[in-house]
Amino acid sequence: MEYRISSFDDLLPKIKFLLGAKDHPNILKLTDVKKDGKYEDFYITTEDMLSLKKHLKNSTPDLLTVIKLGIDISCALELYHSGNFSCNNLCIENIFVSNNQTFKLGEFEMFSPDGTDIRDNIYSLGVIMYSLVNDYNLLPEDSNSELKEQLLEIFDHSCNSDIKKRYLTPTEFKNDLLKYKAALILSTTADQKDQPNIKSAKKSKFPIILITLFIVAALLISSIAVIAFFIARSMNKESQSVYAHTNIGDEILFGSYEQNIKNEELEDIEWIVLEKDSDSMLLISKYALECSRFDSERKSDWESSELRNFLNREFLDTAFSEEELLSLCNINGDKVSLLSKDKIKEYFPENSDRILIPTDYAKEQGIWVNKDYDSCFWWLISNKKALVPNISSTGKIDTVGCDANTDNAGVRPVISIKIN
């Protein structure tokens, strides 16, 4: 697919935006950029992908799919919002679906610079989701009134005719959708867990008139075996958590920390899943949550650093409740750690994957910000050299390192949590 960007329409901001969006998982991947020598315009070519409109002709979505659509496109809108852009024509023709059911935003020629309001995009996305829920009769039944009311409240905040009553940012919208997704999965798991009991109850209603004692005994033994099977199956399902449906690369909410300085309450922390096995998940924060030096005495080893002490004391006590603390696993003896330089390419192979946006709170603490990307540099675990390795604000691995006493670096915590 090809799109044209006019040279008379704020070309430089758009090119910067495209560079930042190049490898975003929820924006159509750019495959080529060409300049029209005659008009000084640019043509961009993207990957070929099926639009949501065409996808729906051969596929019937469920409610979880619609919620994922909202989360994925909200992630794309976060990038638009960070660059002071908004998509002028957010519709099902401009949303695309990959083979692994990832939703992506396209139509690059339709975005605009300063002066637009991202809440209009939130409204459009909310309308798309509401239409799908309504068209495919996906609204939870009255028997599950809490889920139904929660979803209607989300639609009210996204699709309200009064722009002042809508979500202020795509992040707020996405966070509510993530919470709803967790509640929906828990409800679905609970419903499935109850099903075996219904089946076993039906199987217990065999007629016993004119049946010999031998057959009665055989039926009783069989019934006990069936009931035992379903009880074991039910207990196994009960042990599953909301994270049973979570995959590597997904975003989840866990813990809370100060992020938006305008809010008095702590905000939910967003994490990206780096690894997952049957018992636990390794997570890294999506944003830089803190601004901190590695060590004021210039100690470059992680074990004796002030940053390790801070993360496993003050940060740990602030960010997690007593119940959440019980869910944390140890990472080489720590509850909270940083990403190792040796692992960075495994989890984030491209420079664009490593670009980190700081929270408003981290900015207020004095974090250094690259104004072109609204990004910061962030610490990695040291290999005990004189300088501490880090990731630059453009996503490059700083192999030389930085002085441990540098006080304006970003902190991106890593934790591991139990699944069950």
Protein Blocks (a to p, Z undefined) as FASTA:
>chain_A
ZZdddfklokllmmmmmmmmmmgckbccdfbdcddfklopacddddddddfklmmmmocc
dfklmmmmmmmmmmmmmmmmmnopacfbdcfklpccdfkopacdehkllpccehiafklm
mmmmmmmmmmmmmmnopaccfklmmlmmmmmmmmmmmmgmblklmcfbfklmmmmmmmmm
mmmmmmmmmmmmmmmmmmmmmmmmccfehiafklmmmmmmmmmmmmmmmmmmmmmmmmpc
fklmpcehiacdedjddfblmbmbdcddddddfbdcfkbccdddfbdfbdcdfblnlpab
fklpmklmmmmmmmmmmmpcfklmmmpcceehiabdcddfklmmmmmmbfklmpccddfk
lmmnopacdfklopacdddddehiabdcdddfkopacfkbpcfklckbccdddddddfZZ
